[in-house]
Amino acid sequence: MNDTSIRLSSDDLLDILSLSENATAIYTGHDVIIQNANETMLQFWGKNKSIIGMPLEEAVPVLKGQPFIAMLQNVWRTGNTVEGIDAPAELEIDGVIRTSYFDFLYRAILNPDGTTRCILHTATDVTDRFLSQQRVAEMNKQVAAINKELSDANRQLTVSNLDLAESQETLMVLNNNLTESETQLQFAIDAANLGTWDLDPKTNKFSGNDRLKSWFGLKPEAEIELSKATGVILENDRIRVIAAIQQAMQYASGGNYDIEYTIINPENPIPRIVKAKGKALFNIDNEVIRFSGTLQDITEERHASEALAETNQRLEIALDAGNLGSYDLELETGAIVCTDQFKVTYGWPANKPFNLADKIRLIKPAYRKDVDKQMKNAIEHNTVYNAEYEITLPDGTERWISAAGKPRYNKEGKAIRMVGVTYDITESKTNERRKDDFISIASHELKTPITTLKSSLQLLDRMKDDPSPKMLPKLIEQANRSMGKISTLIEDLLNVSRMNEGQLHLSKSKFTISHMLNQCCNHVRVAGKHDLIFEGDTDLQVFADEHRVDQVVINLVNNAVKYAPNSRHIYLIVEKEGSMAKISVKDNGPGISPDKLPHLFNRYYRADYSGIQYSGLGLGLYISSEIVRKHGGKIGAVSELGKGSTFWFTLPL
Ligand code: ADP
């Protein structure tokens, strides 16, 4: 400030200040003595000029407890100006305390020594501005909140919209699928000839498609009483079906229903066998809410499988009766699935698996190549494979096998299996061989007496003009003997063919066995090499063909003579056994080994058929057994090697 300038007194200054539009006051001292205050300030305080000269705290007691006095004291002390904006102050106007807001300035006017001379207080009531600002801020806040909510909602809406679009799309796809599935299901139901049903557990009424209703002989009403439907189920099945339905509708059962039964519809008396399948659905309280399913007509299938089972059974019986073993060979692995008889034929244990390699090992090496060739040929040309071969059983026994098989192919035309049968032909092969042997033996047997007869006749022819009385009877006897042998052989052969044709006729009469035995076999007695000793019941009589029984005894005695030449005594024994007469021929010859005994009475069978030691055709015992059988009797042999043989037969009394 310039010294030459006019100095205004402090009162002047105060007066000027009091003219200011702003509220103004001047304070001094630590006690904040009001030196002056203009009208506007006095109005803020709700006071008049009388308070000038008083400490502010005293003049305006409402300021007590508010920060202003302390702030002024601080300005006085420090000389630092303090400014406030939107500062709230509680003031009492007309006895009412109100909060108003002020922008204010406490400016320290300083002395040249830096101490505070006075404090200039200016203030503007900004309550309106402040409150409206507050309101605006509040409103802004609200707007922001609303905006936020809005944008949140918007975002959610977008998401929801997206979801909705997606859901709609999914729904459309599902709907399409559902329609497609429904169509497919309908096709499937139609194609499979299925009946469909749906039971409402609440009403116990059920609905079904037309097919199902026609099976049950029901009118096409919408819903039918369950009891009405179960009424057409075959009585034997009904209780079982009702129980199964009740069971399926229990939560614990899992809701599954699967049963077969027969319907007899009153309009169609032919029983229909059906297979019902269903599923019950339950709510969260485990109560059944729906029970539905399908019904399939399996009558034909069942009849077919029954027929198949029957055919299989028949086949099995036929296979068993024919001792045929059947097999199914898997070509790639060589595994064989077969019947027990198949294993029996190969002498294989029933509980041990059998495969192609095992089978080949049993086949005698000489046949293996041929069997393999036959099988390959059948596979190549899809023909039946047929082979006959010899095998050696695991226990060493030899057997003849006839095997047949047919290849089976897969879709690609590759042979995968061979299915067929095998048969033990040992017996027929043996018979075949015996027959061959028999023909050569028979020719040989016939040739010997014929040669003798021929030479006798030649000699007789040569001496017909000058017969030698010495030679003549010898030659005639020789020719007669040869003739006798030939006629015996031919008689045997004729007997066999007669038996084959069933022409063995019996002319029965009552005779005493001992008498017959005494008269038969005189040729043995005459020859004198053996003694025929009679033992037993001399009076026993039978009703039989005496000539044929005589033939049997001659056969047995001749065999004893032939096969037991050193047995001097040959016993003829007659016994009564119940209602039968038993006649035995016993010798003390070499006996017969046990393995040969069961075959003695077979046609062409010769225990020693080399034919060198003893001549014969293997027919004597066979013819004898046929004669005895025809009489209703039995024939047999008891023998032990080294202890002789007893041949016996029985005849009804
Ligand atoms: P063949 O005498 O022509 O051989 P058979 O049928 O009469 O025919 O006899 C069958 C076989 O029974 C004979 O080959 C013989 O080996 C045996 N056989 C029969 N009788 C006796 C016997 N008394 N002692 C020992 N072997 C016998």
Residues whose N, C-alpha, C, O or C-beta is under 5 A from the ligand:
A	BS01	ADP	N559 A560 Y563 G589 G591 I592 L600 Y605 R606 A607 D608 S615 G616 L617 G618 L619 G620 L621 Y622 S645
